[in-house]
Amino acid sequence: MTLAPSRNGALWVLGGLVALGFAIRFASLGLQSYHHDEVITVARVIPGSFTDMLGEVKRSESNPPLYYVLVWGWAKAFGTGETAMRSLSAIFGVATVPIAYLIGAELSSRRAGLVAAGIVAVNPMLIWYSQEARSYALLVFLCAASLFFFVRTLRTRHPADLTLWALSSALALCSHYFAVFAVGIEALWLLVALRDRWREVLPAVLGVGLVGLALVPLIVAQVNPAHIGWIGGSPLSSRTFQTGVSFLAGETGHVIAEPPRERYALLPAILVGCALLLVGLRGSRIEKRGAAIGLAVGLGVVVLALFAALVGKDYIAERNLLPALVPLGTAVSIGFATEGARRLGLLLALLLCAYWVAFDVHVTQTPNLQRPDYRAITDELGPPKVPRAVVTWKLAADPVRFYLRDHSLRIYSGKTPVRQLDVIGKSTIGRPSGIPTGFRPVARVRFERLTLTRYMSSRTRQIPFYVLRRIRTGFGTDAVVADSPAGARP
């Protein structure tokens, strides 16, 4: 007996999965306020002319320009609100669902393709970055397209498939530098597997390589320890482990200034292990080969990134390793869809997807699993009535400025006039320490895991920057934002 769906049946199920992926991404698209990196996109990179945008990408970003080129036009058409800006990423996230189906069907069967589409539709990590105004959803989409045309080229050896692989790979490189690991693996594989057709394969690979070389001057110009210095703040082993947790349960840790929540990844980890056991023990030769290709590309991305880190180019972070997620998810889907597992694999796949859907909904109801609510905090802050300084987490400073409508200034040195002092800290630390003398507490408001504590002085004081930096908020690094009712710059 076979559980393989008919072609028409598969298309109907795929349509339902695409609709599910759309609903999960768009239903809560504007729920959370912008996080730090999104504010950089919205407030620093895309305002102004197209030329200004390209200049900002070169000066202040550490990614290639493709996403910013697209989102610049998108913002001109739809605005810079949270829903409008994030909708471009959400569209790429939804578009990855049918690509995942094609990959699974190409490597194994329509059943595997449907499971792969289901995994991509509801995976919490993919949903998180489908709801972020950054390049990661575009990266995942283009790397998935590259993977599909790669595996299709291995089967058909058709020049059109090879050309489409080269095109999607080149675009992937232009979306994020970490795409080089997946594209490099695929390129080398094609050169070896199709060596008898090297006259066709070599120009395609060289074309992709030339695109990569063309990005080198931009990479050199973008090298800035301030952009990536935070990465080395935690051990490489911890970041690698956290990547695995995030792939299984989304961003629940340091990205939102929270301790990692490994418990959310436990059940998915068990189910993923079961899928790999099923294909290893009961898979056919074709199924084992398909799963092996997915694992080789996915794990290869991680291994190459780790090797680069060990030789001094340490950029290991969960979101940078996203090119590995769809290949790994495809291998898992083939395990769940293994013909020899009959209904057991499909039941396990349904359990995994149901768990992820429940978790996705849980995130929308749980502020401690979301980006910090800077909108609510700045609403509480309100317009300045007296000269004030806001001391907060370093990654909160730009969102606070953005939601204060930029009537503020980041303070880095010197003295600033302060009569009102607002400290945004972790709720777990209690009262902030290091408050300058002469300031008394007048209000304290809690926003789930963050607390706004307000202090007032009887008169305006000139407070040195280093004194404000001594205030402890509970975060690893703090920053200071200052403004005044007259809009004067301290």
N, C-alpha and C positions, 0 to 999 in steps of 0.2 A: 504494500500500500504506500502511496506517495502523498506527501503533504504539499507538493509543489503547486503554487497558484497558477492559474492560466494567465496569459499575457493581459487580457482585459481585466481580470480580477486583480492582478498586481497593480495595474494603473489606477484602479479605483482605490485600493488600499494606500498607494503612494499619494494620491490626491488628498486622502484623509490625513496622512502624516504631515504633508506640507501645510495643510490647514491648521493642524495642531501646533506645528512649529511657529506658524504665523501668529496664532492666538496667544501662545505663551510669551512670545517676544513683544508683541505690540500691546497687549492688555495692560502691562505695567511699565511701559516704556518711559513715561514721565514721572513715575512714582518717586524715584530717588533724585536728590539734587546732584549737580555736577561734582565730580571728584577732581583732584588736583590736575591730573593730566588732561582731562576734558576741558578744564578752564583754560589751560595753555592753548588747546586747539581753538576754542571759541574766542578768547579774549586777546591772544597774542598772535597766533599764526594767520588766521583767515581774514581779520578785518583789513580793510584797505584794498588796494588794487591787486591784480594777479601778480604783478612784479613784486609788490611788497610781500605777498604771501611766499613766493619762492625765496626771497631774501630771508624771511623769518625761518623758513625750513632749514636753510643753510646755517643761520646764526644760532638758533635756539633749540633745534630738534636733533634727534639722533636716529631718525628714520628716513628712508627715501621719500620722494615727493608725491607718488601716485595718489595716495589717499587724500592728501591735502589739495591736490588739483581737483579731485572729484568733489570733495566736501566744500571747497570754496564756491563752486558753482551751485551746489546744493543749497548752501546757506543763502546765497543771493536770491534763490527762488523761493525758499520756504522759511527763512529766518533762522535765528540762533537759539530758540527755545529748546528745552531738553528733549521734548518729543520730536521736534522737527530735525534737530541735529542728529539724534541717535537713530532716526528712522532709516538713514542710509546704511548704517551698520546692520540694523535689523533686517533689511532687505537682503543684504549679502548673507546673513545668517540663515534666512529662509531658503535662499537659492542654493545653499550648500546641501540641503536635505535631498533634493533629487540627484545631485552629483554623487552623494553617498550611495544612493540606490544603484546608480550606474556602475560605480566601482565594485560594489558587492556582487552585482549580477555578472559583471565582466570576470571577476576573479573566481566566482563559484556558481551562484544560482540566483534566480529571482527572489527566492525566499531569503537568501542571505542579504540581497540588496534591500529588501523591505526592512529587515532587522537593522541593517546599517542606517537606513533612513530614519527609523524610529530612534536609534541611539543619538543621532545628530540632532533630531528634532527636540529632544528633551534633556540632553546632557547639561547639567548646571553650569559647567565652565563655558561651554559654547553660548549659552543663553546670557551669561554675565557679559561677555565681550560682544555679543550682538546688541547689547544695550549700553554700549560705551562709545562715545564720540572720539574714537581713535581708530587706528588702522588694522586692528587685530581680526575683526570679522572679515575684512577684505583679504587679509593674509590667508586665513583658513580657507576661504572660498577659492582663491587662486591656486593654493597648494593642492586642494582637493581636485580641481580641474586638471592640474598638471599630473597628479597621480592617475586620474582616469585615463587621460590620453597616453600616459606612459604604459599602463597595463594593456590598453587597447592596441598600442603599437607593437607590444611584444607578441600579441596574438595575430594581428592582421598583417603587420609589416607594411602597411599602406602608407605612402608618402603623405597623404592628407592628414592622417592621424599623427604622424611624426611632426608635421608642420604645426598642428594645433598644440602638440606637447611643447614645442619650442616657444610658441607664442604665449601660452599660459605660464610657462616657466619664467620667461623674461618679465612678464607682468608681475609675477610673484616676487621676483627679485626687486622690482621697483616699488613693492608695497612694504617690504620689511627685509632687513639684511639677513635674518635667520632663515629665510627661505632658501638660502644658499646650501644648507645642509641637505634638505630633501631633494632639491634640484640636482645637486652634485651627485648624490647617490643614484638617482634615476639616470643621469647622463652617463655615468660610468657603467651602469648596468646595460644601457642600450648599446654602448660601444662594444661591450663584451658579447652580449647575447645576439646582436645583429652585426657581428664583425664581417660576415659575408656580404653585407650591404653597406660597407663603410662609406662608399661614395655618396650615399644619401644621408647616413647618420652623422658623419663628421661635420658637414656644413651646418646641420641643425644644432649640434652641440656647440660648435664654434660661434654661431650666432648668439646663443644664450650666453656664452662666455664673454663675448664682446659687450653685451649689455651690462654684465657684471663689472667688467673692466671700466666701462664708462662711468660707473657709480663711484669708482675709487677716489677721484678728486673730491667728490662730495663727502665721502666717508672721512677723508683726511681733514676737511674743513670743519666737520661736525665733531671731531674728537674733543671732548671736554670732560674732564674728571667730575665736574659738578653735576653733569647729566646722569652719569652712571656710577658715581662714587658710592651711592647708597647700597648698591648690589653687594659689595664686599663687606657690608656691615654685619652679615651673619655668615656662619660657616657654609662652605659649599655643600657639605653633606646634608645640612638642614634644608637648604634651598632645593636640593634634588628630591629629598623626601617630600617636601611641601608641594613640589610639582605633581608627584603622584597623588597626593591627597586632593589637590585642586582638580586634577583631571577627573577624579571620581566624585567630587562633591562641590566643585566650584570654589570661588574665592571666599574663604571663611577665616583667614588668618591675617598676616601682617599687612596685606594690601589695604585692609580697612582698620588697621591698628588694633587688631584683636588677636588673642592667642589662637593658634591653629586648633581646629576642632576635628581631630582625626576620627572621632566616633562616627561622624556622618559618612565617612568613607568606608567603614567596616563592611557593611552589607554589600555595597557595590564591589568591593575588592574580592569578597568571597564568590560572588556571582561571576565576575570576570575570570577568576581562577577556574571555576567550573566550566566556563565556555572553552577555555584553552585546553582543559583536560579532555573535554568531549571531542574536540577536533583532533587532539593528539592520539586518543585511544580508539575513536570510532569513525574518524573522518576518512573519506576516500582520498585517493592520490591527488585528485584535482582540488579537493577542499584543503588538504594539507598544504599543497603548493600555494594556493591563494592566501591562506592564513600566514604562511611563511613570508610571502612578499609583503603583506601588511606589516608584520612584525619587523622585517628587515628594514623597511623604510622608516617606520616609527621609532624603533629602538636605535636605528642608525643615526637619526637626528639627535637623539639624546647623547649617544656615545660620542659623536663628533663634537657636540657642544661641550661635553665634559672634557674631552681632549684639549680643545681650545682653551678652556679654563685652566687646565693644568699647565699649559705652556705660557700662561700669562694673559690671555684674553678672556677674562672671566665675566661673562654677561649672562650667567645662568639665572633666570627668573621664570616663574611659571608661564607667564604670558608670552615670553620669547620662545618657549618650546611648543607653542600651539601647532606648528606644522607637523608635529608628531601625533596629534590627537586623532585625526580622521583615519590615518593608516592603522593605528592601534585599534581604534573602534571598529574598523573593517575586519581585522583579524578576529576580534571578539564576536562580531556578528556572524562570521562564518562558523565559529564554534557553536553558537546557539542554533544555527540553521543546519547543522550537520545532519545529513540524511540518516545516518546510523543512530542518531539520538532520538529520532521520531518526535513525539510530542514533548518530551522532557526538556529539550533545548528551548523550544518555543515558549514553554511555560516559564522557564528561568528568564528568558528575554523579556517576557511580559512583566515578570516580577521586578526586574531591574528598571524598566521604563516606568512602571507604576510608582516605584519608589522615587525615581527622579522627578516625576510630575508632582508627587506629594511634597517633595523637598522644594521644588520650584515655587509652589504655592506657599509653603511655609516661609520662604524667604520674603515674599511680599507682605507677610503678616508679622515679621520679626525684625524690628529696626536694628538689632544687634548683628544681623547678618547682611545688612545693607551698607551702602556708603553713608558716611556721617551726614546728618540732616542739617547742612549748612543753611538752607533756606529758612528753617525754623529759628535757628540761632540768630541769623542776621535780622529776622523779623523782630525778635526780642530786643536785639541791640538798638534797632531803629536809627533814625538820623541823629547825628551828634548834637547835643545841646551845649556841651562844653568841650574843650580840648581833651581828647581821650586817647588811650593806647589799648590795643587788644593784644594780649599775649596768648598764643595758641600753638598747636602742633605745626611744625614746619610745612607739612603738606596741606594744612588747612588755611594757611595765610592767603594764598591766591583765591581759593573759593570764597573766603570771607570778603576779600576785596571785591570780587566779582558781584556777589549778591548785595554788597553795599553800593553797587552801581559805580564802583571805582572812585568814589569821593574819599580816597584814602591813599596811603603811601606805605610801602614796605620800609621799615627802618633797619639799617645795617650798622650805623655807627653814630657818634656824636650824642647830642642831647635833644630831647623833644619835650614840648610843653604838655603836661598831663595834669588834669584835675580829676578825670574819671578813668578808672583802670578796670578793664574787663578781662577776666582770665577764663579761657575755655579749656577745661582740663578733663581728664578721665574721671568718671563718677566714682571709681574705686579708690581714688587717693584721698578723699575727704577734702579738707580745706587746703588750698594751695599754700606752699611755703615760700619764703623769700620776698614777701610783700614789702615794699619800701615803707619806711616810717612816715607817719602822717596820713596814711590812708586807712579808712575804717570800712568794714563790710556793711553794705546796705541792702543787698539782694542776692539770692541764690536760686537759680532755676535749673532743674534737671531735664535733660533731653535724652532719655534712655541711658546710653553709656557715656554721654558727655554732660558736663555741668558748667553753666555760666555763672561765675561769681563776680559780683560788681563791688568795687571799692570807690570811695569818694574822698577827696581832700577838701579842706576848707578854702583852699586857694590853689591857683595853678602853679605847678612846680616844674622846673626844668630837670627832667630825670635822665641821667646818662643811659645810653643803650645797654651797657654791660650790667647795670642794675636791673633793668627789666628782664634781661636774659637769665638772671639768677632765679627768677620765679619758676617754680617747679609745677608743671602741669600733668605729669605722669607719662608724657611721651618721651621718646629718645632724644629728639631735637625739637627746639621751639623756634618761633619767629615772632616778630612784632609788627603790628599794623597800627598806624596812627591816622587820625583825622580830626577835623575841627568844624564847628558850625559855619564858619565863614568860608570853608573850603581852602583855607590857607595851608600851605605845605610846611610842616614843621622843619 
